[in-house]
Amino acid sequence: MTLRRVALSVVALALIGGVIFALMFIVRLPLQPEYRTHVIVTSISYSSSKYSPPVAYIRFRSEGGLEGDISTPVPNLNCRVGDAVPAIQQGVTVELAPEACRKMSLP
């Protein structure tokens, strides 16, 4: 093996080690805390099929402009466009709280 191949092998191993070290560092970064907030329902659309029950698609927007959507069976829908509903935000992700826009059914 020539000196040039040995040098290239060492450089390649060093680069691979650096990438692995960087990935380990990124994985260990703490997640941003989640907190409860409110979002406004911006639209509700419906879809139906002869093979599945009707579904409502709910789009919402937070005060900071973050958007999201969920789907729920139409019989469980419990909100209207313009309603302020509870949500959970973590970083730049916003999701509706489990009790938002859904009728709670007793077991």
C-alpha positions as CSV (number, residue, x, y, z in Angstrom):
1,M,0.0,0.0,0.0
2,T,1.4,3.4,-0.9
3,L,1.7,6.3,1.3
4,R,-1.0,8.1,-0.7
5,R,-3.6,5.4,-0.1
6,V,-2.8,5.4,3.6
7,A,-3.2,9.1,3.8
8,L,-6.6,9.0,1.9
9,S,-7.8,6.2,4.2
10,V,-6.9,8.2,7.3
11,V,-8.6,11.3,5.9
12,A,-11.7,9.3,5.0
13,L,-11.9,7.7,8.5
14,A,-11.5,11.1,10.1
15,L,-14.3,12.5,8.1
16,I,-16.6,9.6,8.9
17,G,-15.7,10.0,12.6
18,G,-16.5,13.7,12.5
19,V,-19.9,13.1,10.9
20,I,-20.7,10.5,13.6
21,F,-19.6,12.8,16.3
22,A,-21.7,15.6,14.9
23,L,-24.8,13.4,14.7
24,M,-24.3,12.3,18.3
25,F,-24.1,15.9,19.4
26,I,-27.3,16.8,17.4
27,V,-29.3,13.9,18.8
28,R,-28.5,14.9,22.4
29,L,-29.8,18.5,22.0
30,P,-32.8,19.0,24.2
31,L,-36.3,19.3,22.7
32,Q,-38.0,22.6,23.1
33,P,-40.6,22.6,25.8
34,E,-44.3,22.1,24.8
35,Y,-46.9,24.4,26.1
36,R,-50.7,24.8,25.7
37,T,-52.0,27.6,23.4
38,H,-55.1,28.3,21.3
39,V,-55.5,28.1,17.5
40,I,-58.3,29.3,15.2
41,V,-60.1,26.9,13.0
42,T,-59.7,28.3,9.4
43,S,-61.6,25.8,7.3
44,I,-63.5,22.5,7.5
45,S,-63.9,20.3,4.4
46,Y,-65.7,17.0,4.1
47,S,-64.9,13.8,2.2
48,S,-66.9,10.7,1.7
49,S,-66.5,7.4,0.0
50,K,-68.7,4.4,-0.4
51,Y,-65.9,2.3,1.3
52,S,-65.4,4.5,4.4
53,P,-67.5,6.7,6.7
54,P,-67.5,10.5,6.0
55,V,-64.4,12.4,7.3
56,A,-64.0,16.0,8.2
57,Y,-60.6,17.7,7.5
58,I,-60.0,20.6,9.9
59,R,-57.3,23.3,9.1
60,F,-56.2,25.6,11.9
61,R,-53.7,28.5,12.4
62,S,-52.0,29.7,15.6
63,E,-51.6,33.3,16.6
64,G,-47.9,33.1,15.4
65,G,-49.0,31.9,11.9
66,L,-48.2,28.2,12.4
67,E,-50.7,26.0,10.5
68,G,-51.8,22.4,10.8
69,D,-54.6,20.1,10.0
70,I,-56.3,16.9,11.3
71,S,-59.0,14.6,10.2
72,T,-61.9,13.2,12.3
73,P,-65.0,11.3,11.5
74,V,-67.9,13.6,10.9
75,P,-70.1,12.4,13.8
76,N,-67.2,13.3,16.2
77,L,-66.8,16.8,14.9
78,N,-67.4,19.4,17.6
79,C,-66.2,22.8,16.3
80,R,-66.9,25.4,13.6
81,V,-64.8,27.7,11.4
82,G,-63.7,30.6,13.5
83,D,-63.7,28.8,16.8
84,A,-60.7,29.1,19.1
85,V,-59.7,25.6,20.2
86,P,-56.9,24.4,22.6
87,A,-53.7,23.2,21.0
88,I,-50.2,22.1,22.0
89,Q,-47.2,23.8,20.5
90,Q,-43.6,22.5,20.6
91,G,-41.1,24.6,18.7
92,V,-42.5,25.2,15.2
93,T,-45.0,22.3,15.5
94,V,-48.6,22.9,16.6
95,E,-51.2,20.1,17.1
96,L,-54.7,20.2,18.4
97,A,-55.1,19.1,22.0
98,P,-56.8,15.7,22.3
99,E,-60.1,17.2,23.5
100,A,-60.3,19.9,20.7
101,C,-62.9,19.6,17.9
102,R,-63.8,16.1,19.0
103,K,-66.9,14.9,20.9
104,M,-65.9,12.8,23.8
105,S,-67.7,9.5,23.9
106,L,-68.2,7.5,27.0
107,P,-67.0,3.9,26.9
